[in-house]
Amino acid sequence: MSKDNDKQHVRCTIARRVARELRDGDIVNLGIGLPSLVANEIDADIEVLFQSENGLLGIQGLANEHNVDPDLVNAGGQAISAIPGACYFNSADSFAIIRGGHVDVTVLGALQVDAQGNLANWIIPGKMVPGMGGAMDLVVGAKKVIVAMEHTAKGQPKILNHCSLPLTAAGQVNVIITEMAVFVVEPKGLVLTEISPHFTVSDIEAATEAPFTISPALKPMAA
């Protein structure tokens, strides 16, 4: 498997596991990048309404080369498709939905997340970025916040004792899902609840700076 194919496999593995967190009837906002893959991984018997902060409720998934509509994109500018009956609205109404607490789950990527559920996902060191965008509203307004990301970056842990980058939000992350494991953020800290069959607990400890406890109900990570 090539390096690019391997990376895509990792990203799809994470997206599939995130999809298992979603429940019938949920309204879900997906961040750009890896989280956008989740829409393509939902089981056919689960009805989830995906919301895009630029003004759409009812995303079907990422568009393929056969159904690209140049006027239909998500907040990250990616071409998407919409379900029958999808609703379109302006950005102000979209953020009223978000800030009003009507989003059940938001899924975001992260540069760093820590043991207190703090999230840093917008400033990339050495690069110019326009700002954190709607992430600061989503992580506060959504009922459940899932961080979906690769476990490390260039071999360095992304799950830290304390975030060193400027925070997007403090204490708002509920679940962290990587290709290696699933953590739940509890008041006492991180709890390892699932582990990929391709890794050991020692592997997780070596790749994670933050301390964590192991759930007595630890189980293999769902595929």
Phi and psi restraints in degrees (value plus and minus 20) as a CYANA .aco file:
   2 SER   PHI     -90.3   -50.3
   2 SER   PSI     145.3   185.3
   3 LYS   PHI     -80.5   -40.5
   3 LYS   PSI     -62.5   -22.5
   4 ASP   PHI     -85.0   -45.0
   4 ASP   PSI     -62.8   -22.8
   5 ASN   PHI     -85.4   -45.4
   5 ASN   PSI     -57.1   -17.1
   6 ASP   PHI     -84.5   -44.5
   6 ASP   PSI     -62.7   -22.7
   7 LYS   PHI     -83.6   -43.6
   7 LYS   PSI     -62.0   -22.0
   8 GLN   PHI     -85.0   -45.0
   8 GLN   PSI     -57.5   -17.5
   9 HIS   PHI     -81.9   -41.9
   9 HIS   PSI     -62.8   -22.8
  10 VAL   PHI     -81.6   -41.6
  10 VAL   PSI     -66.3   -26.3
  11 ARG   PHI     -82.9   -42.9
  11 ARG   PSI     -61.8   -21.8
  12 CYS   PHI     -88.0   -48.0
  12 CYS   PSI     -54.9   -14.9
  13 THR   PHI     -80.5   -40.5
  13 THR   PSI     -64.8   -24.8
  14 ILE   PHI     -84.9   -44.9
  14 ILE   PSI     -65.2   -25.2
  15 ALA   PHI     -80.8   -40.8
  15 ALA   PSI     -60.6   -20.6
  16 ARG   PHI     -82.8   -42.8
  16 ARG   PSI     -60.1   -20.1
  17 ARG   PHI     -89.7   -49.7
  17 ARG   PSI     -57.9   -17.9
  18 VAL   PHI     -81.0   -41.0
  18 VAL   PSI     -61.4   -21.4
  19 ALA   PHI     -76.9   -36.9
  19 ALA   PSI     -50.2   -10.2
  20 ARG   PHI     -92.2   -52.2
  20 ARG   PSI     -33.8     6.2
  21 GLU   PHI    -100.4   -60.4
  21 GLU   PSI     -35.9     4.1
  22 LEU   PHI    -108.9   -68.9
  22 LEU   PSI     125.8   165.8
  23 ARG   PHI    -139.7   -99.7
  23 ARG   PSI     135.1   175.1
  24 ASP   PHI     -73.9   -33.9
  24 ASP   PSI     107.1   147.1
  25 GLY   PHI      73.4   113.4
  25 GLY   PSI     -25.8    14.2
  26 ASP   PHI     -86.4   -46.4
  26 ASP   PSI     123.6   163.6
  27 ILE   PHI    -121.2   -81.2
  27 ILE   PSI     102.4   142.4
  28 VAL   PHI    -149.0  -109.0
  28 VAL   PSI     113.4   153.4
  29 ASN   PHI    -126.4   -86.4
  29 ASN   PSI     109.3   149.3
  30 LEU   PHI    -128.0   -88.0
  30 LEU   PSI     110.2   150.2
  31 GLY   PHI     -92.7   -52.7
  31 GLY   PSI     152.9   192.9
  32 ILE   PHI     -96.8   -56.8
  32 ILE   PSI     142.4   182.4
  33 GLY   PHI      61.6   101.6
  33 GLY   PSI    -156.3  -116.3
  34 LEU   PHI     -71.6   -31.6
  34 LEU   PSI     -66.0   -26.0
  35 PRO   PHI     -77.0   -37.0
  35 PRO   PSI     -48.6    -8.6
  36 SER   PHI     -84.6   -44.6
  36 SER   PSI     -39.0     1.0
  37 LEU   PHI     -92.5   -52.5
  37 LEU   PSI     -37.6     2.4
  38 VAL   PHI     -82.0   -42.0
  38 VAL   PSI     -55.6   -15.6
  39 ALA   PHI     -79.4   -39.4
  39 ALA   PSI     -48.1    -8.1
  40 ASN   PHI    -106.3   -66.3
  40 ASN   PSI     -20.8    19.2
  41 GLU   PHI    -132.9   -92.9
  41 GLU   PSI     -15.2    24.8
  42 ILE   PHI     -94.5   -54.5
  42 ILE   PSI     116.5   156.5
  43 ASP   PHI     -81.5   -41.5
  43 ASP   PSI     124.9   164.9
  44 ALA   PHI     -82.4   -42.4
  44 ALA   PSI     -46.3    -6.3
  45 ASP   PHI    -109.5   -69.5
  45 ASP   PSI     -15.3    24.7
  46 ILE   PHI    -128.0   -88.0
  46 ILE   PSI     106.9   146.9
  47 GLU   PHI    -121.9   -81.9
  47 GLU   PSI      90.1   130.1
  48 VAL   PHI    -142.6  -102.6
  48 VAL   PSI     116.8   156.8
  49 LEU   PHI    -119.8   -79.8
  49 LEU   PSI      95.6   135.6
  50 PHE   PHI    -111.4   -71.4
  50 PHE   PSI     112.7   152.7
  51 GLN   PHI    -132.0   -92.0
  51 GLN   PSI     117.1   157.1
  52 SER   PHI    -130.7   -90.7
  52 SER   PSI     113.1   153.1
  53 GLU   PHI     -86.8   -46.8
  53 GLU   PSI     -34.7     5.3
  54 ASN   PHI    -104.1   -64.1
  54 ASN   PSI     -16.6    23.4
  55 GLY   PHI      98.8   138.8
  55 GLY   PSI      25.8    65.8
  56 LEU   PHI    -164.5  -124.5
  56 LEU   PSI     112.8   152.8
  57 LEU   PHI    -140.2  -100.2
  57 LEU   PSI      92.2   132.2
  58 GLY   PHI     103.5   143.5
  58 GLY   PSI      22.0    62.0
  59 ILE   PHI     -90.7   -50.7
  59 ILE   PSI     114.5   154.5
  60 GLN   PHI    -107.3   -67.3
  60 GLN   PSI     -58.2   -18.2
  61 GLY   PHI     142.0   182.0
  61 GLY   PSI    -195.9  -155.9
  62 LEU   PHI     -89.0   -49.0
  62 LEU   PSI     118.7   158.7
  63 ALA   PHI     -94.7   -54.7
  63 ALA   PSI     129.8   169.8
  64 ASN   PHI    -122.1   -82.1
  64 ASN   PSI    -198.2  -158.2
  65 GLU   PHI     -84.6   -44.6
  65 GLU   PSI     -35.5     4.5
  66 HIS   PHI    -114.0   -74.0
  66 HIS   PSI     -34.4     5.6
  67 ASN   PHI    -152.0  -112.0
  67 ASN   PSI      13.7    53.7
  68 VAL   PHI     -94.9   -54.9
  68 VAL   PSI     108.2   148.2
  69 ASP   PHI    -137.3   -97.3
  69 ASP   PSI      95.4   135.4
  70 PRO   PHI     -81.6   -41.6
  70 PRO   PSI     -37.6     2.4
  71 ASP   PHI    -113.9   -73.9
  71 ASP   PSI     -18.7    21.3
  72 LEU   PHI    -140.9  -100.9
  72 LEU   PSI      78.7   118.7
  73 VAL   PHI    -156.5  -116.5
  73 VAL   PSI     138.8   178.8
  74 ASN   PHI    -108.0   -68.0
  74 ASN   PSI    -194.4  -154.4
  75 ALA   PHI     -84.8   -44.8
  75 ALA   PSI     -40.2    -0.2
  76 GLY   PHI    -113.6   -73.6
  76 GLY   PSI     -15.4    24.6
  77 GLY   PHI      62.8   102.8
  77 GLY   PSI     -12.1    27.9
  78 GLN   PHI    -100.3   -60.3
  78 GLN   PSI     120.8   160.8
  79 ALA   PHI     -87.9   -47.9
  79 ALA   PSI     112.6   152.6
  80 ILE   PHI    -151.9  -111.9
  80 ILE   PSI     149.1   189.1
  81 SER   PHI    -137.7   -97.7
  81 SER   PSI     140.8   180.8
  82 ALA   PHI    -142.3  -102.3
  82 ALA   PSI     131.6   171.6
  83 ILE   PHI     -99.0   -59.0
  83 ILE   PSI     138.6   178.6
  84 PRO   PHI     -78.2   -38.2
  84 PRO   PSI     113.7   153.7
  85 GLY   PHI      66.6   106.6
  85 GLY   PSI     -13.0    27.0
  86 ALA   PHI     -78.1   -38.1
  86 ALA   PSI     130.0   170.0
  87 CYS   PHI    -133.6   -93.6
  87 CYS   PSI     113.0   153.0
  88 TYR   PHI    -131.8   -91.8
  88 TYR   PSI     122.1   162.1
  89 PHE   PHI    -176.2  -136.2
  89 PHE   PSI     151.3   191.3
  90 ASN   PHI    -102.7   -62.7
  90 ASN   PSI     151.1   191.1
  91 SER   PHI     -83.5   -43.5
  91 SER   PSI     -55.5   -15.5
  92 ALA   PHI     -82.4   -42.4
  92 ALA   PSI     -64.4   -24.4
  93 ASP   PHI     -85.0   -45.0
  93 ASP   PSI     -56.9   -16.9
  94 SER   PHI     -80.5   -40.5
  94 SER   PSI     -64.5   -24.5
  95 PHE   PHI     -96.1   -56.1
  95 PHE   PSI     -41.5    -1.5
  96 ALA   PHI     -86.8   -46.8
  96 ALA   PSI     -57.6   -17.6
  97 ILE   PHI     -82.3   -42.3
  97 ILE   PSI     -66.4   -26.4
  98 ILE   PHI     -86.7   -46.7
  98 ILE   PSI     -72.5   -32.5
  99 ARG   PHI     -91.2   -51.2
  99 ARG   PSI     -41.3    -1.3
 100 GLY   PHI    -102.1   -62.1
 100 GLY   PSI     -18.6    21.4
 101 GLY   PHI      60.1   100.1
 101 GLY   PSI       3.7    43.7
 102 HIS   PHI    -114.2   -74.2
 102 HIS   PSI     -22.6    17.4
 103 VAL   PHI    -112.4   -72.4
 103 VAL   PSI     104.1   144.1
 104 ASP   PHI     -95.7   -55.7
 104 ASP   PSI     -62.4   -22.4
 105 VAL   PHI    -159.8  -119.8
 105 VAL   PSI     117.8   157.8
 106 THR   PHI    -140.9  -100.9
 106 THR   PSI     119.1   159.1
 107 VAL   PHI    -138.3   -98.3
 107 VAL   PSI     101.7   141.7
 108 LEU   PHI    -149.9  -109.9
 108 LEU   PSI     134.4   174.4
 109 GLY   PHI    -102.0   -62.0
 109 GLY   PSI     154.2   194.2
 110 ALA   PHI    -170.2  -130.2
 110 ALA   PSI     125.4   165.4
 111 LEU   PHI    -103.7   -63.7
 111 LEU   PSI     -59.2   -19.2
 112 GLN   PHI    -168.2  -128.2
 112 GLN   PSI     127.7   167.7
 113 VAL   PHI    -162.9  -122.9
 113 VAL   PSI     129.5   169.5
 114 ASP   PHI    -147.5  -107.5
 114 ASP   PSI    -198.3  -158.3
 115 ALA   PHI     -86.1   -46.1
 115 ALA   PSI     -37.1     2.9
 116 GLN   PHI    -114.1   -74.1
 116 GLN   PSI     -16.6    23.4
 117 GLY   PHI      59.6    99.6
 117 GLY   PSI      -0.9    39.1
 118 ASN   PHI    -100.3   -60.3
 118 ASN   PSI     126.7   166.7
 119 LEU   PHI    -145.7  -105.7
 119 LEU   PSI     112.7   152.7
 120 ALA   PHI    -146.5  -106.5
 120 ALA   PSI      94.6   134.6
 121 ASN   PHI    -163.9  -123.9
 121 ASN   PSI       2.1    42.1
 122 TRP   PHI    -150.1  -110.1
 122 TRP   PSI     -51.7   -11.7
 123 ILE   PHI    -112.9   -72.9
 123 ILE   PSI      97.4   137.4
 124 ILE   PHI    -118.0   -78.0
 124 ILE   PSI      95.2   135.2
 125 PRO   PHI     -73.1   -33.1
 125 PRO   PSI     110.7   150.7
 126 GLY   PHI      64.9   104.9
 126 GLY   PSI     -19.8    20.2
 127 LYS   PHI    -144.5  -104.5
 127 LYS   PSI     127.5   167.5
 128 MET   PHI    -101.5   -61.5
 128 MET   PSI     109.0   149.0
 129 VAL   PHI    -151.3  -111.3
 129 VAL   PSI     128.2   168.2
 130 PRO   PHI     -94.9   -54.9
 130 PRO   PSI     -40.2    -0.2
 131 GLY   PHI     123.8   163.8
 131 GLY   PSI    -200.0  -160.0
 132 MET   PHI    -102.5   -62.5
 132 MET   PSI     -28.1    11.9
 133 GLY   PHI      42.8    82.8
 133 GLY   PSI    -163.5  -123.5
 134 GLY   PHI    -102.2   -62.2
 134 GLY   PSI     -20.9    19.1
 135 ALA   PHI     -79.0   -39.0
 135 ALA   PSI     -57.9   -17.9
 136 MET   PHI     -85.4   -45.4
 136 MET   PSI     -51.7   -11.7
 137 ASP   PHI     -95.9   -55.9
 137 ASP   PSI     -61.5   -21.5
 138 LEU   PHI     -83.9   -43.9
 138 LEU   PSI     -64.8   -24.8
 139 VAL   PHI     -91.0   -51.0
 139 VAL   PSI     -42.0    -2.0
 140 VAL   PHI    -110.4   -70.4
 140 VAL   PSI     -55.3   -15.3
 141 GLY   PHI    -104.4   -64.4
 141 GLY   PSI     -47.6    -7.6
 142 ALA   PHI     -96.2   -56.2
 142 ALA   PSI     129.2   169.2
 143 LYS   PHI     -91.4   -51.4
 143 LYS   PSI     -49.6    -9.6
 144 LYS   PHI    -159.4  -119.4
 144 LYS   PSI     113.9   153.9
 145 VAL   PHI    -137.0   -97.0
 145 VAL   PSI     100.1   140.1
 146 ILE   PHI    -132.6   -92.6
 146 ILE   PSI     106.5   146.5
 147 VAL   PHI    -114.4   -74.4
 147 VAL   PSI     103.6   143.6
 148 ALA   PHI    -137.8   -97.8
 148 ALA   PSI      94.9   134.9
 149 MET   PHI    -179.9  -139.9
 149 MET   PSI     143.6   183.6
 150 GLU   PHI     -90.7   -50.7
 150 GLU   PSI     128.3   168.3
 151 HIS   PHI     -87.2   -47.2
 151 HIS   PSI     -53.9   -13.9
 152 THR   PHI    -152.9  -112.9
 152 THR   PSI     145.5   185.5
 153 ALA   PHI    -149.3  -109.3
 153 ALA   PSI      95.8   135.8
 154 LYS   PHI      33.2    73.2
 154 LYS   PSI      18.7    58.7
 155 GLY   PHI      62.5   102.5
 155 GLY   PSI     -22.8    17.2
 156 GLN   PHI    -120.5   -80.5
 156 GLN   PSI     120.3   160.3
 157 PRO   PHI     -80.8   -40.8
 157 PRO   PSI     125.4   165.4
 158 LYS   PHI    -129.7   -89.7
 158 LYS   PSI     -31.8     8.2
 159 ILE   PHI    -121.1   -81.1
 159 ILE   PSI      87.1   127.1
 160 LEU   PHI    -134.6   -94.6
 160 LEU   PSI     147.4   187.4
 161 ASN   PHI     -82.5   -42.5
 161 ASN   PSI     -68.0   -28.0
 162 HIS   PHI    -164.6  -124.6
 162 HIS   PSI     115.0   155.0
 163 CYS   PHI     -82.9   -42.9
 163 CYS   PSI     117.3   157.3
 164 SER   PHI    -118.9   -78.9
 164 SER   PSI     -37.7     2.3
 165 LEU   PHI    -107.5   -67.5
 165 LEU   PSI     139.0   179.0
 166 PRO   PHI     -76.6   -36.6
 166 PRO   PSI     118.3   158.3
 167 LEU   PHI     -98.6   -58.6
 167 LEU   PSI     124.5   164.5
 168 THR   PHI    -101.7   -61.7
 168 THR   PSI     -60.6   -20.6
 169 ALA   PHI    -179.9  -139.9
 169 ALA   PSI     133.0   173.0
 170 ALA   PHI    -127.4   -87.4
 170 ALA   PSI     107.7   147.7
 171 GLY   PHI      45.9    85.9
 171 GLY   PSI       9.6    49.6
 172 GLN   PHI    -128.1   -88.1
 172 GLN   PSI     -33.5     6.5
 173 VAL   PHI     -96.4   -56.4
 173 VAL   PSI     112.8   152.8
 174 ASN   PHI    -122.9   -82.9
 174 ASN   PSI     -58.1   -18.1
 175 VAL   PHI    -159.4  -119.4
 175 VAL   PSI     120.6   160.6
 176 ILE   PHI    -139.0   -99.0
 176 ILE   PSI     105.2   145.2
 177 ILE   PHI    -144.2  -104.2
 177 ILE   PSI     103.1   143.1
 178 THR   PHI    -146.4  -106.4
 178 THR   PSI    -198.9  -158.9
 179 GLU   PHI     -91.4   -51.4
 179 GLU   PSI     -34.0     6.0
 180 MET   PHI    -119.1   -79.1
 180 MET   PSI     -52.2   -12.2
 181 ALA   PHI    -185.6  -145.6
 181 ALA   PSI     149.9   189.9
 182 VAL   PHI    -142.0  -102.0
 182 VAL   PSI     108.4   148.4
 183 PHE   PHI    -137.3   -97.3
 183 PHE   PSI     122.6   162.6
 184 VAL   PHI    -127.2   -87.2
 184 VAL   PSI     114.7   154.7
 185 VAL   PHI    -110.8   -70.8
 185 VAL   PSI      95.9   135.9
 186 GLU   PHI    -136.9   -96.9
 186 GLU   PSI     145.4   185.4
 187 PRO   PHI     -74.0   -34.0
 187 PRO   PSI     -51.1   -11.1
 188 LYS   PHI    -104.5   -64.5
 188 LYS   PSI     -25.9    14.1
 189 GLY   PHI     109.0   149.0
 189 GLY   PSI    -180.8  -140.8
 190 LEU   PHI    -102.4   -62.4
 190 LEU   PSI     120.0   160.0
 191 VAL   PHI    -143.2  -103.2
 191 VAL   PSI     103.0   143.0
 192 LEU   PHI     -98.8   -58.8
 192 LEU   PSI      96.4   136.4
 193 THR   PHI    -129.2   -89.2
 193 THR   PSI     -46.1    -6.1
 194 GLU   PHI    -161.3  -121.3
 194 GLU   PSI     128.2   168.2
 195 ILE   PHI    -155.8  -115.8
 195 ILE   PSI     116.6   156.6
 196 SER   PHI     -83.1   -43.1
 196 SER   PSI     120.2   160.2
 197 PRO   PHI     -84.5   -44.5
 197 PRO   PSI     -31.3     8.7
 198 HIS   PHI    -106.8   -66.8
 198 HIS   PSI     -23.6    16.4
 199 PHE   PHI    -153.1  -113.1
 199 PHE   PSI     142.0   182.0
 200 THR   PHI    -129.3   -89.3
 200 THR   PSI     148.7   188.7
 201 VAL   PHI     -81.1   -41.1
 201 VAL   PSI     -55.9   -15.9
 202 SER   PHI     -82.7   -42.7
 202 SER   PSI     -57.9   -17.9
 203 ASP   PHI     -81.6   -41.6
 203 ASP   PSI     -63.1   -23.1
 204 ILE   PHI     -84.1   -44.1
 204 ILE   PSI     -64.1   -24.1
 205 GLU   PHI     -81.3   -41.3
 205 GLU   PSI     -59.3   -19.3
 206 ALA   PHI     -89.1   -49.1
 206 ALA   PSI     -48.1    -8.1
 207 ALA   PHI    -118.7   -78.7
 207 ALA   PSI     -17.7    22.3
 208 THR   PHI    -146.4  -106.4
 208 THR   PSI      99.8   139.8
 209 GLU   PHI     -93.9   -53.9
 209 GLU   PSI     -59.8   -19.8
 210 ALA   PHI     -88.7   -48.7
 210 ALA   PSI     122.7   162.7
 211 PRO   PHI     -91.1   -51.1
 211 PRO   PSI     134.0   174.0
 212 PHE   PHI    -171.1  -131.1
 212 PHE   PSI     136.7   176.7
 213 THR   PHI    -122.2   -82.2
 213 THR   PSI     140.4   180.4
 214 ILE   PHI    -124.7   -84.7
 214 ILE   PSI     105.4   145.4
 215 SER   PHI     -82.7   -42.7
 215 SER   PSI     118.3   158.3
 216 PRO   PHI     -83.3   -43.3
 216 PRO   PSI     -37.7     2.3
 217 ALA   PHI    -123.0   -83.0
 217 ALA   PSI       6.3    46.3
 218 LEU   PHI     -73.2   -33.2
 218 LEU   PSI     113.8   153.8
 219 LYS   PHI    -158.9  -118.9
 219 LYS   PSI     144.9   184.9
 220 PRO   PHI     -81.7   -41.7
 220 PRO   PSI     124.0   164.0
 221 MET   PHI     -85.6   -45.6
 221 MET   PSI     108.9   148.9
 222 ALA   PHI     -85.2   -45.2
 222 ALA   PSI     118.9   158.9
